[in-house]
Structure formats: structure tokens, C-alpha cells
């Protein structure tokens, strides 16, 4: 399975990175930015579908809670919930599926920068028609060496991680579910992750190298822009 994903995702992405680096004025940091943006643009239809599904489920949260409160029998409850999803044209599994499809791509992109070995190029991964760059500059925009640690980029990665998670989990009030005095563990976990994940992102991106922090920052920023746009379109009734 790992070999399969390496062949269809990791190696093609690595070749695109080297292809970008063949442009003389592009440094490793700028190439990382371009590749990350390209991947996020390609994955946009999947991200859009996931956000729209999440928004619909959030909108119907009260009605779902009422069904769970009314039907205590688990089998009957499950049947009523699936009937509710069908009536409201919500596919609760589409969000999970789209996320699962994106995971191999996102992890491949991460490992490309984590194990790129730049400025050295791994020629064993290159297609025959991809040229090896004459030289690879590791200085992003002329002032940040992305092969070294950068606390500034690590902080930007952490801040945008918090911002992204805040946007993805809006209006978390309290730790109890609607119409129930039982704790809503999904909301509790979401709230905890919103505050702990940025610290993890900061530590990892600062500990490894600036190129990882740059990738995380650009990826988070693209996600924020895309989700904000999608949610605005939902509010206007265009989706």
C-alpha cells in the first residue's frame, strides 16, 4: 500500500517540485509555496464538499439532537437518523471520505519537504524527462534559509493552525450536547485540539526546519482562505 501511494502521489509531487526548481529564479522556499498552493487548488473540490457537508450538519444539529432524545432504542435511532439525512440530502460519510482521500496527498507533500534532501536532488525519484536543476538556492526570497530553523515561520505556522481550527469548529459553547446533560466529547476534543495542536505544530516545524514551517503556514493559509470563501457562499445561499 505504501509503495502504491509512493508511486501515484509522492514521486509525481517530487517531480513537480524539481520541475519548478528548474526555473532559475525560483528558490526552494518559493518552490515549496508554489507546490503547496497547486496541491490545495487541485484538492479544492474535495475540501468544498467536506465543508458544505459539515455546515449542513451543523445547521441541523438541533434537529438531530431531538431525534436522539426521542428515540432511545439504538436501532430505531439509527434508522431515524439515516432517514433524516436522506430527507435533508446530507451524506454524513462524504465529509469523512473526502478527508481520507486528501490525507495521502497531504502526508506525501509533508514528507517531500521533510525528506527532500535539498539542495541535493534524489535522482532515483526523477522521471527521465525531468532535468536536474543546476543549483538549488535554500534562501527563501533572499533572506530566510529554509534549510535551517526559523522561529518566525514556526510561529506563523502555529498561529494559522489555531486560526484554521477555530474556523473549522465555530461556536463551541459549553461541554454539553443539546437537549442532554451528557458531555459532548466531540466538542470537548475539538476545543482541546484547537489549543494544543498549534503548540505541536510550532514544536515540530521549529525543531525540523523552516521549509516544514513554511509548508505548514502556506497550507493552513490556503485552507483558511478556501473555507472562508465556501462558508461565505453558503451564507449567501449560493451553495
Secondary structure, 3 states (H helix, E strand, C coil): CHHHHHHHHHHHHHHHHHHHHCCCCCCHHHHHHHHHHHHHHHCHHHHHHHHHHHHHHHHCHHHHHHHHHHCCCHHHHHHHHHHHHHHCCCCHHHHHHHHHHHHHHHHHHHHHHHCCCCCCCCHHHCCCCCCCCCCCCCEECCCEECCCCCHHHHHHHHHHHHHHHHHHCCCCCCCECCCCCCECHHHHHHHHHHHHHHHHHHHHHHHHCHHHHHHHHHHHHHHHHHHHHHHHHHHHCCC
